[in-house]
Structure formats: C-alpha cells, structure tokens
Amino acid sequence: MVSFSVPVAGGGPGFRFSVPQLGVLFAGSRNRQLPRAVCQGLVTGLACNGFSFLVGCAAGVDRCFSKALSESE
C-alpha cells in the first residue's frame, strides 16, 4: 500500500489516502471534461509501467477516464 495525504487550505486537517502499490485513482469535477488525448496518454503511459486503476462513476472527468480505459488495450 502507498499512503499519501492532501493538505487543506487554511491549515485544517487534511485527507489521507491509501491505495495499492502501483495503483492510480482518477477522479475529478462532474462539470468538466478532459481531452481524449490527455486521458488516453495517461492511461497508456501508466499501464505500460504496471499501474492498475480506480475510477469514479460520476459524469465529467470520471467518465472521461472510464471511457479511455474501456478503449485501451
């Protein structure tokens, strides 16, 4: 497992995450999209280096990465 934390503006308690080693979590805004080439490039590059993926199921960025994963080898 790999653990990391994300600080919160203003010095409040941050968020702590743990994911399997070589795991990537793609999540983001429900109201924004990413270009297909960006998502496909990240998925391809990380997969070639042995990473596995976790993806949210919301609209927006989550859907962009889900689609990229479904279209990748």
FIDO-634687 format. One record per residue: y, x, z of N, C-alpha, C in turn; residue in three letters. Coordinates in steps of 0.05 Angstrom, whole numbers. Layout:
     n.v     n.u     n.w    ca.v    ca.u    ca.w     c.v     c.u     c.w  rest
       Y       X       Z       Y       X       Z       Y       X       Z   ALA
...
***
This chain:
     n.v     n.u     n.w    ca.v    ca.u    ca.w     c.v     c.u     c.w  rest
     -24      17       0       0       0       0      25      18       0   MET
      45       8     -14      71      21     -14      91       2      -1   VAL
     106      11      18     125      -6      32     153       4      26   SER
     172     -14      23     199      -7      19     217     -29      31   PHE
     242     -22      36     260     -42      47     285     -43      30   SER
     297     -67      31     322     -72      16     343     -79      37   VAL
     364     -63      39     385     -69      59     401     -93      50   PRO
     413    -106      70     430    -129      65     459    -121      69   VAL
     477    -130      52     505    -124      54     515    -133      82   ALA
     532    -118      94     543    -125     120     527    -114     143   GLY
     505    -100     137     490     -87     158     470    -105     173   GLY
     465    -129     163     445    -146     175     417    -135     171   GLY
     398    -148     182     370    -139     178     362    -142     149   PRO
     350    -122     138     342    -122     110     315    -136     106   GLY
     305    -134      82     279    -145      75     260    -122      72   PHE
     235    -126      81     215    -105      79     192    -117      62   ARG
     183    -101      43     162    -110      25     139     -89      25   PHE
     115     -99      21      92     -82      17      77     -92      -7   SER
      70     -74     -25      55     -81     -49      33     -61     -53   VAL
      12     -68     -67      -9     -49     -72       2     -25     -87   PRO
     -10      -2     -80      -1      23     -94      -3      19    -124   GLN
      17      28    -138      19      24    -167      21      -5    -175   LEU
      34     -21    -158      39     -49    -164      69     -53    -169   GLY
      76     -71    -187     104     -77    -194     108    -107    -191   VAL
     130    -114    -178     137    -142    -176     161    -147    -193   LEU
     159    -166    -212     181    -174    -229     191    -201    -219   PHE
     216    -203    -211     228    -228    -203     258    -226    -208   ALA
     270    -249    -210     299    -248    -215     312    -275    -216   GLY
     334    -277    -228     350    -301    -230     336    -323    -246   SER
     339    -347    -236     328    -370    -251     347    -379    -273   ARG
     371    -368    -273     391    -377    -292     398    -356    -313   ASN
     384    -334    -313     389    -313    -332     364    -306    -347   ARG
     368    -293    -369     345    -284    -386     349    -254    -391   GLN
     327    -241    -397     328    -213    -405     319    -211    -434   LEU
     329    -192    -450     320    -189    -477     290    -183    -477   PRO
     276    -194    -497     247    -190    -500     240    -160    -501   ARG
     256    -144    -515     251    -115    -517     252    -101    -490   ALA
     270    -110    -473     271     -97    -446     246    -103    -430   VAL
     238    -129    -430     214    -137    -415     189    -123    -426   CYS
     187    -124    -452     163    -112    -465     162     -82    -460   GLN
     185     -68    -461     186     -39    -456     178     -32    -428   GLY
     187     -48    -408     179     -43    -380     150     -48    -376   LEU
     140     -70    -386     112     -77    -383      94     -55    -396   VAL
     100     -48    -420      84     -28    -434      85      -1    -420   THR
     109       8    -413     112      34    -400      98      36    -374   GLY
     101      15    -357      88      15    -331      57      12    -333   LEU
      48      -5    -352      19      -8    -355       6      18    -364   ALA
      19      32    -381       8      58    -390       5      78    -368   CYS
      20      74    -346      18      92    -323       1      80    -300   ASN
     -14      60    -306     -33      49    -287     -23      28    -268   GLY
       0      17    -272      11      -3    -254      -1     -30    -259   PHE
      -3     -46    -238     -10     -74    -241      15     -91    -235   SER
      14    -117    -240      38    -133    -240      35    -158    -223   PHE
      57    -165    -210      61    -190    -196      85    -203    -208   LEU
      83    -228    -216     106    -242    -229     110    -269    -216   VAL
     135    -276    -212     141    -303    -202     136    -324    -223   GLY
     139    -349    -216     133    -371    -235     158    -388    -241   CYS
     181    -378    -234     206    -393    -239     215    -389    -268   ALA
     235    -405    -275     248    -401    -301     264    -376    -301   ALA
     276    -369    -323     294    -346    -324     279    -319    -326   GLY
     286    -300    -309     275    -273    -310     245    -273    -306   VAL
     235    -289    -287     206    -291    -282     192    -298    -308   ASP
     201    -319    -321     189    -328    -346     190    -307    -368   ARG
     212    -292    -369     214    -271    -389     192    -250    -386   CYS
     187    -242    -360     165    -222    -356     138    -234    -359   PHE
     134    -259    -351     108    -272    -355     101    -273    -385   SER
     121    -280    -401     116    -280    -430     110    -253    -441   LYS
     125    -232    -432     119    -205    -441      91    -196    -433   ALA
      82    -203    -409      55    -196    -401      34    -211    -417   LEU
      39    -236    -423      20    -252    -438      17    -242    -467   SER
      38    -229    -477      38    -219    -505      30    -190    -507   GLU
      26    -176    -484      19    -148    -484     -11    -144    -485   SER
     -18    -119    -492     -47    -113    -493     -57    -108    -465   GLU
***
